[in-house]
Amino acid sequence: FRRVLFRSLRDKGVGTRPFFYPLNIQPVLQKFSIPLIADCPVSQNLAETGIYFPSGLATTNEEIDYVCDCINEFFGERL
């Protein structure tokens, strides 16, 4: 589902990216053979389903409105 939303937004010129990697699966920790910490099901779920949308101090209200419109359109087509 997330990949379909990524593609839909990308096709409309909206850059997105997956959410963060939880500490227990950080590539740098694996690279240096640091023992993995316990399972973290909540953070792993967020990493698998979360999305970063365009944001930042330079993001204009018009850009935010456009992103919101694209997201609403995506979900409106599926209701």
C-alpha positions in Angstrom: 0.0 0.0 0.0 2.7 2.5 0.9 4.6 1.9 -2.3 1.4 2.7 -4.3 1.1 5.9 -2.4 4.8 6.7 -3.0 4.3 6.2 -6.7 1.1 8.2 -6.9 2.7 11.2 -5.1 5.9 10.9 -7.2 3.9 11.0 -10.4 2.5 14.3 -9.1 5.9 15.7 -8.3 5.7 15.1 -4.5 8.9 13.7 -3.0 8.5 11.2 -0.2 10.7 8.7 1.5 10.3 5.8 3.9 10.4 6.4 7.6 13.4 5.9 9.8 15.2 2.6 10.5 14.7 1.5 14.1 17.9 1.1 16.2 17.6 -2.6 16.3 18.0 -2.8 12.5 20.3 0.1 11.8 22.8 -0.8 9.1 25.7 0.9 10.8 25.1 -1.3 13.9 25.1 -4.4 11.8 28.2 -3.3 9.9 30.2 -3.1 13.1 28.7 -6.3 14.5 27.2 -4.5 17.4 24.7 -6.8 19.1 21.1 -6.1 18.1 18.9 -4.9 20.9 15.6 -6.6 21.6 12.7 -6.7 19.2 11.0 -3.3 18.9 7.7 -4.1 17.3 6.3 -0.5 17.5 9.3 1.1 15.9 9.6 -1.7 13.3 5.9 -1.1 12.4 6.5 2.6 12.0 9.5 1.9 9.8 7.5 -0.4 7.6 4.4 1.8 7.3 5.6 5.4 8.0 6.2 8.0 5.3 8.1 11.3 5.4 6.3 14.0 3.5 7.9 17.2 2.3 8.5 19.5 5.2 10.9 22.1 6.5 11.1 25.8 7.1 11.2 26.6 3.4 8.0 24.7 2.6 5.3 27.1 1.6 1.6 26.9 2.6 0.8 26.4 -1.1 3.2 23.4 -1.2 1.6 21.9 1.9 -1.8 22.4 0.4 -0.8 20.7 -2.8 0.6 17.7 -0.9 -2.6 17.5 1.2 -4.7 17.7 -2.0 -2.7 14.9 -3.6 -3.0 12.7 -0.5 -6.8 13.4 -0.3 -7.2 12.6 -4.0 -5.3 9.3 -3.5 -7.5 8.2 -0.6 -10.6 9.5 -2.2 -10.1 7.3 -5.2 -10.0 4.3 -2.9 -13.1 5.0 -0.8 
